[in-house]
Each structure stands twice: as C-alpha cells, then as structure tokens.
Amino acid sequence: MKRRTFLKTAGASGTAALLAGCTGTSGETTTAESGGGAETTTTQGTTVDGGDQTLSVGTYASFVDAPSTSPGVWLKDEFESEFDATLEWQTPDAGVNHYIERSLRGVESGADLYVGLDAQMLVRIDDKLDEALFTPAEGLSRLGDVNEELEFDPQGRAIPYDTGYISLVYDETQGEDGPFTAPETFDGLLESEYAGALLAQNPTSSATGQAFLLHTIDAKGEDGYLDYWAQLKENDVRVLGNWADSYTAYSNGEAPMVVSYSTDQVYANQSGEDLAKHQIRFLNDQGYANPEGMAAFADATEPDLATEFMDFVLRPEVQAEIAVRNVQFPATTNAELPEDFAQYAHEPPEAVTFAYDRLKDNLSDWTDAWAQEFASK
C-alpha cells in the first residue's frame, strides 16, 4: 500500500515524501493493540441520486487518502457508476482493531465489508473473539481467477485482492569507495561492513516489521531466529516503530538500507526519482509474500451487495488498476499490467510465507519472545 501521507506527516522532505513503499499490508497498525479510549473513524461517501443501498466498507486510511492515486476513490466512482448503490469508506484509526473492539463490547460492526486483511490479522481476530467477525465468501463468480498460492484463509472468509513482497531497498549512492551494494543473504547482513546500515521496523507494531521477522524465522528456524536478531543488534541494526518512521529515516540518508517493498521502484520511477537510491535486494533470493484480502462482516446489512463488490474487485481490469494505484501485485492470474509497472515491480525468485495454521499456533509466542529478548533490552 502507498505510504505518501505517512511520509509527509513524519516530516520527510522534498520529493522523498512522494515515494511509495508499499504494502502492505494493510496499514501500520495491523499488529498494534487498540486501546480502550475514544477513536476517530472517518467516513468517506455521499449519497448517489436514486441509489437505495449503501455499502459500508472498512479499510486502512492510505487506501483512500490520495484521490489521484489511491485505489479507494477510484473504486468508489467506478462501483457507483455501475451499481445502483453508494459506496461508503470507513477508515478507523486502529484499522481492523476498531471492529475487534466493537465485537468485544457486543456492538455491531457498522460495516458490510473490510478491505485490507492479512493472515496475521485473521490470527489475532480468531484468538480474541469467540463469535465470528467475518463470514465465508459465497457466490463469487471470479473466485477461480485468484492465484491459489495467495489464498491465506482456510475458512474462506478473506479473498485476496493484491499482494506485496517484503524486501530490502538500498541506496547505491551511499557507498564510501564506490556504489553501495546490499548483501545477498541474511548472513551477509551480519558482516562488519554493514554495521549500522539497516533500518527495520518493530514486529509488534508494524506489518512490514512482522513480515521481516517471519522471514528471519523461516530462514533461521524457530530455534535460531532470536540468536540471529541478537547478532543483528550487535551489528547496530536500527529498529524503529513502523514503516513510515524507517522509510523517512532512509529517505533522509540516515542509513543505506531499509526493510520495505519490492515495488518501491514503481512510484520512484513515476516520480522521476533516481533509481540508484531505490535498488531492490531479495535476501536468499526470497521475498516474504503478504497478500491482502477482503471479507464480509458476519453482521453485514448488505451481504449481497458485499458479494457483488468483491466480484467487481476481482475483475481483470479492476485488479490491474488496484495494482497500479496501490503499488502492489494483483491477486488474480488474468490481470494485464502496464509495461512500466511490470518493468519496475520486482517479484522474488522464491516467495516465502507462513500458512494460517502455523501462524495461529505460533505467532504470538514468536513476537512475544522477540519483544522480550530484543525490544526490552
């Protein structure tokens, strides 16, 4: 997902504030717990003359915050032009945690659909709630077009609509004796020449940070990932709160590498940025895949309209438009992307991800152990 607004509010200067690191997923509050206080929910939508139905869709703010480029405004206009209905976006500050908290209080969700779920969110939802927050998708005519490798919900609630790959982004211009080059492996990050060179995110409060942590667990195993992080810490890795914090620091030249998204060059190219400052490295020739999905709330007022919207999103032309505007890859196999997008959006030789069942059994233990051993010292 695009993060231009986050960069601007974080104080990035010049054209660096326009760069889109993506994805992901789903907002940087995906792993943060919602507090018990008041929360702001922004609703974006107006009544369409003659429309009898209103489809209320929750999502993360950056999905709709930039009218010229974010997918949300375009989706609203296109959907309303074809269907006799109003699409109303909800962008609560706490993302999906807003709806978890409502359910815990016994309050109706107040929405029909959520756009921006990932496997880690589903695990948290299922751990916290006894009652179903989302319902399995039924009646989708285009479900067969979704890439099976991106399906992450064994209960069939969340339907993928795009995906991103977590990678390193590095700046060749920061080399002292020539172009800076990122290491090719996880072990390479531990070498002394990369001391203080990496900016990462806290996996307890950031979607990208959590994905990077999971990739280190895949690479080093459950018994070795904490030792690996201890070595990263010895090599002066900087772990900041979220993607916006780390990418702002990277844009300001504070370090030559940042954990980000492999589509980083797409928006950099569109903005006329120096691509030498936006090089992509897949450690171990792998990228951690973090597909985003959409799901209908179990208490949806307009369940049939929610199904129509999901089918609409899976159309090839809509998938392509979302990919370009959200700087992510489509979830379906039949979307045709513009040539420049295909040129600058990099897919890893091998995609790595954890299935829902393994995350459900281990995710909280893994992140809690990381926080105890790394963040608290």
N, C-alpha and C positions, 0 to 999 in steps of 0.2 A: 504494500500500500504506500501511497505517496505521503511524505512527511514534511512538505514545504512549510506548512503552518507551524509545525513543531520547531523547525529550524528558525523561523522568523521570531517566534516568541522566546526562543532560547538565546537570541542575540547574535546569530551568525551574520556576518557582514557580506555586502556586495552580492555578486551572483551566486556565491556559495549557498545563500539562503534559498535559492531556487532549486537546488538539486534534489532529486527524488531517490532516496534509498528506499527500498520498498518494503513491503510485505510485510508483510506480513503481516503479518498476520494480524490484521485483526486488532490493532491498537496496542499501545504500550502499557495498558492496564490489565492485560489478559491474565497475568499471574498475581496481580496485587489484590489484596482482600479489601472489600468495600467496608467503610466504616459505618457506624450507626447514625451519623448525623445527616443533615439535610443534603440533598444532591440536586444538581441542576440537570434537567432534561430539556434539550432543545428540540422542538418540533418544527419541521420544515415542510410546508404543504399548503395549498389553497384549494378551495372547492372548485371543481370543474362544473360549468353550467350543464345541467342535465344529468350529471352523474349521481347515482343513487347510493353507490357503495364507496367506502373509504378503506383502503388497505394501509394499515399502520405497520411500518417496518422499522425495527430497531437495528442500529449499526454503529460503527465507530465514527468519530467526528470527521476524520480525514477522508472518509469515503464520499462525503458530500460537501466539504468545506470550500473547495475551489470550483466555482461554477464553470469555468472554461475548460478544466481538465479532469476533475474528479468524476468518477462514474455516476455518482448519485443523482446529480441534477439532470444529466443526460438520460438516465434510466427513467426518471420520473416523467420527463417530457415525452419520451418515446412510448412508455407504457400508457400514459393518459391519452395520447393521440390515437391509440388503437382500441383501448378498453374503456367502457363507459363507467369509469371509476376515478377516484382521487387516490394518488399515492402520497402518503404522509410519512416522512422520515422522522424517527426519534433517535437522538444522539446523546444518551445519558453520559455524564462524566465518567462513571465507573464501568461503562460498557456492559457486557453481559452480567457482571456482578450486580448491577441495578435490578435485573429481573430475578436473580437468585435471591436477593434480599427481600423482594416483594413476595416471592413464594414462601420464604421462611416466616414472613409475617402473616401469611394467609391472605394476601392481597392478590387480585387478578393481575396478570402481566400487563394488560392495557395495550397489547400489540398482537399482531397476527403472525409475524414472521421475524426472524433475526438473520441478518446477513453479516458474516464475519467470524463464524465459529471455527475452532481448530480442535484437534484431538485432545490437547491438554485442557481446553475449556470444558469439553464434554466430561472428562475425568473428574474435574472439580465439581461440575454440576451434579454428577451422579454420586459423588462422595457426600455432598452436602444435603441433597434433597431426597426425601422418601417418595414424594409424588413426582410424576413425570412433568418436566418443564416443556419438553418438545414431543411431538408425535411423529411416528414413522411416516415418511412421504409415500403417498399412494396416488396412482392415476397420472404419473408423469409420462408423457409420450416420448420424451427425448432422453430418458434416463440411460438408454443403451448407448448414447453418444459419449458418456462420461468415461474418461480413461480409468479403467479398473484399478490401476496401480495407485491412483489418488484417493480412492474410497477409504475413509478412515473411521466410519461409524458402523460397527457390526449390527446395530439395531436399525439402521436405515433411516435415521432421523435427519442427519446433516448431509446434504447433497453438495459435493464440491462444485465451485464455480470458477476458481482460479488457484494457482499455486505459485509459491516463490521458493527459491533455493538460497539458504544461508551460505555465505562465502566470506572470504577476506576481500576487502577493497584496499588497494595500496597506491601510494603516490611515488612514481618513479623519480620525480624531481627533487625528492628529499635525500638522495644519496650524497655522501660526502666526497667520494672519489669516483663518481660516475653514477649512472642510474641506480636507484634503489630497487631491489628485487625481493619480493616476499618469498619465504621458504616454501618448499613444495610439500612438506609433510608436517604433521603435528609435532614430531620430534624436532624438526627444524626450528620451530618457534622457541625452543629452549636454548638454542645456541647463543653465545655471548654477544654476537653481532646484532641480535635482535632485542637486547636488553632495553626495556622501556619503549619498545617500538609498537606495541599492540594496545589498542583501545577495545575493550569489550563491555558487555552490559551485565547487570545483576540478574541472574536467572530467576530470582524470587519476585522480580518486579518488571521484567521485560520479556516480551515474546521472542525477540531475537536472541537475547541472552540465554533464555531457556533452551532454545533450539541449539545454540552453540554448545551448551552444557551437555545436551543429549548426544550431540555428535562426538564429544570427547568420551562419553560413556561407551558409545559404540566402538570407538577407536581403541580405548584403553581398558574396557571391561569394567564391571561393577567393582571389582577388587582393586583396580588400578587408577580410576579417574581422579580420586582425591589426591593421590600421590602426584599425578600429573599436574593438577591445579596448584599443588604446593610448589612444584618446580616452576610453573608459570609465575607464581607470586615471587619466587626468588629471582626470576628474570624481569621483575618490575612491570608485569602486566598491570594496566590501569583498568579497573572495573568501575564503571560509572552507572548511574541509576537506570537509564533507559537508552533507547536508540538515539533519541534527539540529543541527549547530553553527549554521547560519544561521537556522533556524527558532526555535531557542532565543533567539538574539540578537534576532530580530524580536519574539518574544513578550515579551521584556524591554524593549521600546521603544527599542532601540539604533538602529533605522532604520525608516522608514515603508514600505519595500518589500522583498519577498523573492521570489526565484525559487522557485516551488512548484507546486502543482497546482490545476487549475480546479475540483476537487471540494472545495476547502477549506471552503466554507460548509456542506457536508452535516453534518460532525461538529460544526462550530461551532454549528449550529442545534440538533442533538440535545443538545448540552451546555449550551444556554441562553446561549451567548456573545453578546456584542454584535457583530452582523454588520457594523457600521461599521468594525470592526477586521479584517474578513475580506472585503474587496472584491476582485473579480477584474478583471484587465486582460489582454486579448489584444493584444499589440503587433502592429501592422499588421493587426489583425483576424484573427490566426492563432494557433494553438496547436500546439506540436510534439507529435505523437502518438507514444507509446511503448508499443505493445502488449506484453503479457506472454504467453508461451507455455509449453506443457508438451511434453515429448518423452521417449520411452522410450530407455533406455540400450541400446546395441548388445549388451551382455553381460547383459541383464536375465535374472534367474532365472524371472520370471513374466511373460513378454511378453503372453500372452493376457489376464491379469488387468490389466495396464497399459492395454491397449486398452479393456477394459471400464470402467476408471476414467475414461479420457479421454472416452468416450461419456457416462458419468454426469455429468461436469463440464459437458458441452455441453447438458444438458437445460435447457429454458427456466426451470424453477423453481429449479434449482441455479445457473444463470447469474445470476438475479436476486438470490439470496441472497449469492453471492460478491460481486456489485457493491455491495450494501449494506454488507456486513461489511468489505470491503476498500476501500471508498470509491473505487471505480473504475467505469468503464462496462463493460457486458457486451460480449463479443466476437461474440455471435450477434445475429441480427436479430429473434428472436421472443421475447425475454425481456421480461416485463412488470414494470416497476419501480414501487415505491410512489410515491404522489403527492408526498410531501415530498422524496424523493430527486430526482425529476425536476425539482422546483422549484429546488433548491439546487445541483444538479450542472450546471455550465455547460459546454456544448460550443462550440468556436470556430466562427465563420462559415466558416473555412477551416482544414483540418488540413494540417500540413506534416510530412513525414518523408522520410528518405533510404532508398532501396532497399538491400537487402543487397549487391548487386553494386557499387554506388558506395561503400558503406562499406568493403567488402573491399579496394578499390583505394586508398582514401584515408584511412581513419580514423586509423591510427597516425601518418601524416605530419601530419595536421591537429592532433592532440593534442600531438605532439612539438613542432611549431612553436609552438603556443600556450605550452607549458611553457617553451620556450627564450626566447621573446620577452616573456612576461608573468610567469610564476611565478618565474623565476630572477633578476629584477631588482628 
